[in-house]
Amino acid sequence: MSQLPSEPEFEQALAELTTSLGSFLKAHPGYQKALDTVQVPERVIQFRVVWEDDQGQAQVNRGFRVQYNSSLGPYKGGLRLHPSVNLSILKFLGFEQTFKNALTGLNMGGGKGGSDFDPKGKSDAEIRRFCVSFMTQLSKHIGQDIDVPAGDIGVGGREIGYLFGAYRKLRNEFAGILTGKGLHWGGSNIRPEATGYGLIYFVEHMIQKACPEYSLSKPSTLVAISGSGNVSQFTALKVIELGATVVSLSDSKGALIATTDAGFSKDIIESIGQLKLKGGFLESFTDFADGANYTYHPGQRPWKHFTKVHIVLPGATQNEVSAAEAEALVKSGARIVAEGSNMGCTKEAIAVFEASRKKGGAGVWYAPGKASNCGGVAVSGLEMAQNSQRLTWSPEEVDAKLKNIMTDCYHTCLSAGEKWSGEHNAGSDVLPSLLAGANVAGFIKVADAMKAQGDWW
């Protein structure tokens, strides 16, 4: 019996990888040692964060940075500020980030960090004081050639600004030690949009191979999205720009479903973005929109509220699609499920989607977040490159590079899936497992780099 503490999120991510590697490890048993090694983070840093609230009272939170793997480059991964943050969640995210970053083809290792601090309901001054205290500790462990954090849940442009300013004053240097910065002080064009846009670029390839009749250029193609933060907003805006119909969004308090054929408009998505910047929730949606065109379902997720849907893009948080919800999506005609969030589907939901795929024909083709949502960290990597050269690429240049990265990622996962899915046969209508493909391809790249550097033998 293991003496290690239970870490359910991390254990789920590890089990998914291990299962996907079954065929590969059977053919190459020597790589088992690499799997034993890569699942242990290189370094876990935990620290106390003491900050002053607006009443002058001292408050304390826990801060973390999991520096998971640096075999391909500096540790790279977001900072999350949310009450749910704990070591299990950050280990799972850092573990996933390691292979996600490998799939981008850029020189980035994997890491993740954050705090159980809750920015909701806090004043700007309280958030600034927290960020300064947090960076006072974190600055001892990061650097442009060591560890380059980014934003995640609860960490947007405002928080990145406060964190970067604190680092600059503490270390007396202006360096690219964070990504997601403001455009006029080292940030990259397309960075806010990158995860959502990249998700759609990946999905376009999936649609072309699996179900071209549901092109995103057609208003008749129905796209269900969860979440309403940065990733989901830009996912929705790109879908609308291309011509398909967005039928849902959600947040931690409930789901919003469109009831007309028009779905969500660009103006509505932008209004929701402004609502979210102010800390609002979708339950107040009717304050600025015609409520007759939408239904709000408090305390629920969107997935059971469709009679028909074609493309499903979970974009909120981990484990947001259950087995029962996956069954409902299959029944409603879903053909593509691609994660904009990290580990958005439970292992039971993934089993439902994979079983549907294995039947062939009009089944569901599932893409894990480590592949489909790697566009965000890809543009973070491009931001690092721009910082190193002290220049800024145009939006068109960055977008073109993002499209190429997502195309390469898709083909890498497709090729590995065809080789290592196990059940896929040439000439059949069973699509290769992108889950197996992403896990095997990412693992091989990281494992080979580790072996070359003497981390396993």
Disulfide bonds with the S-S distance in Angstrom:
none
